[in-house]
Amino acid sequence: MPLNLDSVEGYIDDARTLLLDRIPPYRYSDTSLIVALNLSLLEGRRMRADLFLTRRGIHVPSYAAISSDEVPIEPQFRLAFVYGLCGHALLRDQDDVQDQRANLFKSTMEAILTGVKSPPMAGATPGPGSPTK
């Protein structure tokens, strides 16, 4: 089955893969991931209100359960919301070691939505091909 990220279920499934949470019992509950999806949509609305324009104005969808309900985001921006979902889930985690991963996911979401690459985090080493200063 191809992953199109067009439904709530698709977003949650892909997030579970990125969160390394594919085997039950899950570390992240369905409810916590739905909340994280809803929060990432609100964060996306803050950064890119134009993605949520409809005939009735600006509408940010909200979901209560994992379902086949459509998430009306343009395909080229869907991955950003998966990263935002993962970032929110990791920030709620009790493990302090997750903060760096959470920040990476959140900054990647912002970079995809705005087209502006975030500066490297303090203490991070530059990747291959990155300027050293």
Beta strands, then each sheet from edge to edge (+ up, - down):
strand 1: 53-54
strand 2: 57-58
sheet 1: 1+ 2-
end
